[in-house]
Amino acid sequence: MNTQLLPWQVDANRFPHEAENSQKMSFLLRYAILAPSSHNTQPWQFAVHENEIDLYADRARWLQVADADQRELHISLGCALENLLVAAEHFGYGHQVTYFPEPENRDLVATVGFSAGGAPSPFRPAVLFDAIPRRHTNHNVYDERPIPEDAQARLQSCCVEEGLCLHMTADPKIKRQVDDMVVRADAEQFADPAWREELGYWMGQGVFGTSWLMSKMSQLAVTYLNLGQGIAKKDSELLMSAPVLAVIGSETDDRSVQVKAGQAFERVSLMATVLDIRVHPMSQILEIPEFKVQVARLIPDPDVVPQHTFRLGYAEAEDHSPRRPLEDV
């Protein structure tokens, strides 16, 4: 087995009940590191204390071209934070999250204090914990069958943060409008040598699970060839195959909101896993300001800032993507 896939084999039965608290805290992080992230960059670091964990941004893994405003960086960190909280509740811990506890240190994104005997949150049902090691981003073409209304309602119930909203649509007209944006965004990004170089670098690091040789060949192809037309055609097929498109939006827009949007997205992703529904972010339309404005106009509520766009549907399962070992973070 690829050693980078070993983190997915985490076993809840190996929780160190008799160990020191810091060791228990470290075990919780085995679930945090299974979170999704932009380009699978896994831009997180943690500091473990006796009853506390600090979550830091690893800016060496920030996509400075694709994610110039660091929105996706903080959404990725929110996903890791949510996995941590779901795991904590499973093992009987209460928790208190403080976002950006040191205003002068923006790399310290959150501090989580833990206490034994905490009550589970009503919006984190037990099934979400079991979904953490099964969740994966699915890049396949989706089946045509619609997502039932009761399943959509369960996904909707996962977005509970004040000031956040989850909008889902199956409207063909809106899908066509979003498809047009995706095609144009792909063309614009692939025409940018700096964007291609950044994507190529991460592909060369093997973040998508390909072999070393294939990763390096993909890096060369993406960096030196403009593959935008072919990618746009594929992305269009992917988007139009999805029965539902979704966007998480917010009333305001700051770093804490972006982290919380990541938490909501991860909760939706875990519930989708429970329901055997696949999830695939379509980030390019929010990475270009022109299209982000257009996405905002498609949201029924006025003055909503789109934070994260993704498609939902049914498809065959895909393999997991690699993860850095816990020791590295």
Secondary structure, DSSP 8 states (H G I E B T S, - for coil): --GGGGGGG--GGG--TTS-HHHHHHHHHHHHTTS--GGG---EEEEE-SSEEEEEE-GGG--TTTTTTSHHHHHHHHHHHHHHHHHHHHTTEEEEEEESSSTT-TTEEEEEEEEET----TTS-THHHHHTTT--B--S---S----HHHHHHHHTT--STTEEEEEE--HHHHHHHHHHHHHHHHHHHT-HHHHHHHHHHHHTTTTS--HHHHHHHHHHHHHS--HHHHHHHHHHHHHH-SEEEEEEESS-SHHHHHHHHHHHHHHHHHHHHTT-EEEE-THHHHSHHHHHHHHHHSSSTT-EEEEEEEEE------------GGG-
